[in-house]
Amino acid sequence: MSITTEPGTIEHGTVEQGAVEQGAVEHGAAEQGVVQHGYTADKDALLKRLRRAEGQVRGVARMVDEDAYCIDILTQVSAATKALETVALQLLEDHLAHCVAEAAEAGGPVAQAKLAEASAAIARLVRS
């Protein structure tokens, strides 16, 4: 579930236009529409981890192309999966500490939407 910048739009539901605009303000949106996300402070570390995962996935593709042993490929798939899970958990932690915490302080429909959004994201991570 995610709030978009379009008034009244939430994935899997709707919210009042004022709540969406309030949510944008609560997320540090400047008058130009720039939003500061919770992961901004960790952006360099996240990008480094994503580049590492990208390299691992490219390595898996190369191994398949070169007819490598199945178990060796599966080991690399596991490593790439773990790298992406680490990124996902860091993003979730930052989202909870920044976006959800700020929305909870403000209360109202934005807080409810952010809590539902976080809950859905956690459920997706657990199922994957």
N, C-alpha and C positions, 0 to 999 in steps of 0.2 A: 504494500500500500504506500503510495507516495503522493505528496502534495506537489502539484505543478504550479507554475507561475500564471497559468490561465485561470481566471476567476471561476470558482465553483467546481473545479475538477479535482477529484481524488480517485485513484485507481480503486475499483470495487465500491464506489459510493460517491456521494457529493457532500460538500460542506458550503456554508454560506460564503458569499464573496468576501465579506469583511473579515472572516476568519482566515481565509487564504492570504489576504493582504496583511493581516496582523501577523500571520506565520512568517511571511517574507520579512517583515520588520524585525521579528524576534530572532531571525537567523542572520542578522547583521546586514540586511540588504541596504545598500546605499541608494540614493535617489536615482542613480543610473541603472539600478536593477542588478548590481553586483552582489552576490551572496557569498559570505564567508562560511565555509563548511567546517565542521568539527575536526576534520582530518588535516586541515591546512598546516598545522604545526608539524605534522608527521609526513607531509607530502613527499619529501625527498626519500625518506626511508621506505615509504610505500612504493614509490616508483622503482627504487632499487630492488625490492623484493619482486615486483611485477616483472622487471627485466630478467631477473634470475629465473622466474617461473617460465617466462617466454622462451628463454634459452633451453630450459629443460624440455619443453614441449617440442621445440625444434629438434632437439636431440632424439626424442622419441620417434618423431617422423623419420629422421635419418636412420635410426635403428630398424624401423619397419622396412624402409626402402632397401636397406642393406641385408635384409633377412636375418636379423639378429635373433638370438635365442629368446623364446617367449618369456621366460622368467626374468631375464634381464630387462626386457621391455616393460614388463609389469612393475618391476622395481623402480624404474624411472617414472612410470605413470604415477606410482604412489608418491614419489618425491615431489613431482609437479603438483599433485593434488594437495599435499601437505603445505606446500608453499602458498598456494591460493587460499587454503583454509586460514593460514596465518594472516594473510592480508584481510580476509573477510572478518576475522575476529578483531583485528585492530580497528578496522572501519566501524564495526559495530560498537566497540568500546568508545570510540571517539563520538559516534552518533549519540549514544546514550548520555555521555558526559556533557555534550554540548547542546545538540538540537533538542533532545527529549527533556533534558533538565531545564533548559530555558522555557520550553513550551509548558512544562509542568508548573513552573513558577507563575506563568501568566494565567494558567487555567483556561477554562472554557472549551469550545469546540476544537481549537488548535491542539490543546493538550490531549484531548481524547483521540484526535486523529493521529498525533505523534506516537502515543502509547500503542494504539492499534497497529500502526505502521511498524514499530519496533517489534511488537509481538509476532507479526507476520514474517518479518525478516528473520527472527530467531527460529521460527518454525521451519522456514525454508532451509536454513543452515543445518538444523538438526536432521531434516529429511535427506539432505544431500550426502 
